[in-house]
Amino acid sequence: MPRRLSRLLRACSPRRWFARHTPRPATGRVQLPLVRRGGGTTMEAVGLRRSFGAGEGETVAVRDVSLALRHGDMNLLMGPSGSGKSTLLAVLSALLRPDAGHVRAHGADIWRMSETDLERFRLRHCSYVFQGYNLFPALTARQQLEVVLRWGERVGPTEARRRADRVLGQLGMSRKAHLRPAELSGGEKQRVAIARALVKNPTFVFADEPTAALDWENGRQVIELFRGVARDRGATVLVVTHDPRLLPYADRVIEMADGELLADATEATRPHHLDRTMIELTPVCAPRLKLREPAPTTCRP
């Protein structure tokens, strides 16, 4: 009898009620990939195809595309309007399901994940910069970043505010941190959207025309931050752009047209046939190219 009473008391102990238990791993679920900071391929796409419409009205936006993205690389995806760049970006970033093909991130096929695991993958591993900003109307610029840290990374309020203010300061938005989207210009909204993407510690950064609404001085700061995320944090960065001024900052340039990849060149192999009026070489001690706007031309009758 005393032994039974002892077991009952242990089972009813408040310490036992509030003890933390390690959950058992779920069976039959796709395990999310771990964040890896080593070298090598972080994402591989094979035979991607995505179309819109059906029958005679079908438009193939991505046609049998295969590519691999590497850890720590700053990648530019370039091509004319309507070439399928944004569609390919959406497929690779787990936002748009392809009609055919596979996308593997750290060994896991993301399009075979359940919806719950897919949402966790986006939240844990991906940062996005959209052309349409996608900011919360009721939140200030600072709060746009804080909500990502507090809900996505479970960061405390003090640390979330510190990190948000640091990134906003890097983009020249410290004095606008208390303003809501309706009180910001288009370029300022874009900088807040970029800050929101960079405030966390993502494995992948996907950006669709991030410098389109910015003057070159702010655009240069943004692309340098993207490059820093790739070099310093080991993230894989993929940027869709039409801007040739970003070329010197890229480790790799992927050209696309009519839904297909035309060329794929790394920094060491691609021809640097940029307009010399747009590039001014800095001294040897500075490893980066300094860009300037082309000199204005006058039209003669």
C-alpha positions, 0 to 999 in steps of 0.5 A: 500500500505505501508503494502504491501511494508513493507512485500516486503522489509522484504522478500527481506532483505539480513538478511533473505536470509542468515538466518539459517533455521532448516530443516524439518525432512524427512519423510519415512527415517530411523532415525539414532540412537543416540550415547548413553553412558549408559549401556546395549546392543548397537548391537544385531544380530539375525539369521545371515546367509551369504554364498558365491557361489551357488549350489554345490559350495556354502560355508556357512561362517556364519550359524544362528549366534545370539549375543548381544554386550554391551556398554563399552565391549572389545570383542574378536572373536576367532577361526581357520582360515576359521571359518567365523570370518571376514565375521561375523565382516563385517556383524556386521559392516555394510560392508557386507549384510547378506543373512538372519537375522537382525542386530539392532544398538540402536534399528534400523535395519541397513540392512533396511536402505537406502544406504545413511543412511547406509553410514551415520551410518558407518561414524558417528558411526563406526571405522574400522581396516582392515588387508589390511591397506586401507590407501590413497597412496597420504596422509601422516600419519597425513593427514590420520587421519585429513581427518577423523576428518575434513570430518567425524566430521567437526573438524577445521584444528587446532583441527584435527592436534592436535588430530591426533598428539596426537593419533600418539604419543600414537602409537609411530608414531610422527616422521613418521607423515609426511611420506606417506604409501610407506615410511612406513613399514607394522607394521607402516602402521598398526599403522596408520590404528589403529590411524585413527580408534581411532582418532574419537569418535566412538560408535563401533570399528571393528578390523580384526587382528589388532596386526598381523603385530606388535611385542608384545610391539606395539601390547600391546600398541594397545590393551590397546588403544582399551580397553581404548576406551571401558572403557573411551569412552564407545565404543563397541569394537570387535576384530578378532584375533588368538593371545592368549596374548590378552585374559587377556585384554578382557571383553568377548571372543567369539569362532567360528568354521565352521560358528557357535558360539561355546562358549561365555564367559565373563571375570567373567565366562570364564576359564583362562586356559592360558599357565602359561609360557605366563602370569606373575602376577603383584602385587595386586595394578596392575589390569592388567596381564603382558604378556611375550613371552614363554621361547624358547625350544630346540629340542632334537634328 
